[in-house]
Amino acid sequence: MREYSLPLRVYIEDTDAGGIVYYVNYLKFMERARTEWMRAAGYDKTAIFSHDSMFVVTETAVNYLKPATLDDELVVTAAVSSVRGVGITFEQSVRRGSDILCQGTVQVACVDRQSLKPRRIPADMRAQLQNGE
């Protein structure tokens, strides 16, 4: 699957006392886009849990370039840049129009739901992710 885009609006709960989106909320926006990306690929929470596995974030790298403010209309993107045995790397951005406000890389790992130990991504899912469907 190619890049997924999620439109969002900035609400007062997303901002700090200065009316600017609080830095950690960009990570929340990115989480929503990754979740919707998986759903659009056919892997909602039920499908993922049917494999008795789940995904956890293991690493983030984020560059904050410009601020978003109250009532801005944003687009948050998510695209897979690599798939390994237990991990997926996403390239993500938050945009307002043509302006990139924030961009980053998020790595997630597949783990066993019970033990929380790393587990290979299910073969069917890995094949779909690697083929960019």
Residue pairs with C-beta under 8 A, 6 or more apart in sequence:
1 37
1 40
1 41
1 80
1 128
1 129
1 132
1 133
2 79
2 132
3 77
3 78
3 79
4 33
4 36
4 37
4 40
4 77
4 78
4 79
5 33
5 75
5 76
5 77
6 29
6 32
6 33
6 36
6 75
6 76
6 77
6 78
7 73
7 74
7 75
8 29
8 32
8 73
8 74
8 75
8 76
9 71
9 72
9 73
9 74
10 21
10 68
10 69
10 70
10 71
10 72
10 74
11 70
12 70
14 21
14 22
14 25
14 68
14 70
15 21
15 22
15 69
15 70
16 22
19 69
19 70
20 67
20 68
20 69
21 67
21 68
21 69
21 72
23 64
26 62
26 64
26 94
26 101
26 102
26 104
27 60
27 62
29 74
29 76
29 94
30 76
30 78
30 90
30 92
30 94
30 104
30 106
31 57
32 76
33 76
33 77
33 78
33 92
34 78
34 90
34 92
34 106
34 108
36 78
37 78
37 79
37 90
38 44
38 48
41 128
41 129
41 133
42 128
43 125
48 54
48 55
49 113
51 122
51 125
52 112
52 113
52 114
53 110
53 111
53 112
53 113
53 119
53 121
53 122
54 110
54 111
54 113
55 88
55 108
55 109
55 110
55 111
56 108
56 109
56 111
56 116
57 106
57 107
57 108
58 87
58 107
58 108
58 109
59 105
59 106
59 107
60 104
60 105
60 106
60 107
61 104
61 105
62 102
62 103
62 104
63 102
63 103
63 104
64 101
64 102
65 100
65 101
65 102
65 103
66 96
66 99
66 100
66 101
67 101
68 74
68 94
68 96
68 101
68 102
72 96
73 96
74 94
74 95
74 96
74 101
75 94
75 95
75 96
76 92
76 93
76 94
76 95
77 92
77 93
77 94
77 95
78 90
78 91
78 92
79 90
79 91
79 92
80 88
80 89
80 90
80 91
80 129
80 132
81 89
81 90
81 91
81 105
82 88
82 89
83 89
83 121
83 126
83 129
83 130
85 120
85 121
86 109
86 110
86 111
86 118
86 119
86 120
86 121
87 107
87 108
87 109
87 110
87 121
88 107
88 108
88 110
88 121
88 129
89 105
89 106
89 107
90 105
90 106
90 107
90 108
91 103
91 104
91 105
92 103
92 104
92 105
92 106
93 100
93 101
93 102
93 103
93 104
94 100
94 101
94 102
94 103
95 101
109 118
110 118
110 119
110 120
110 121
110 122
111 117
111 118
111 119
112 118
112 119
120 126
121 129
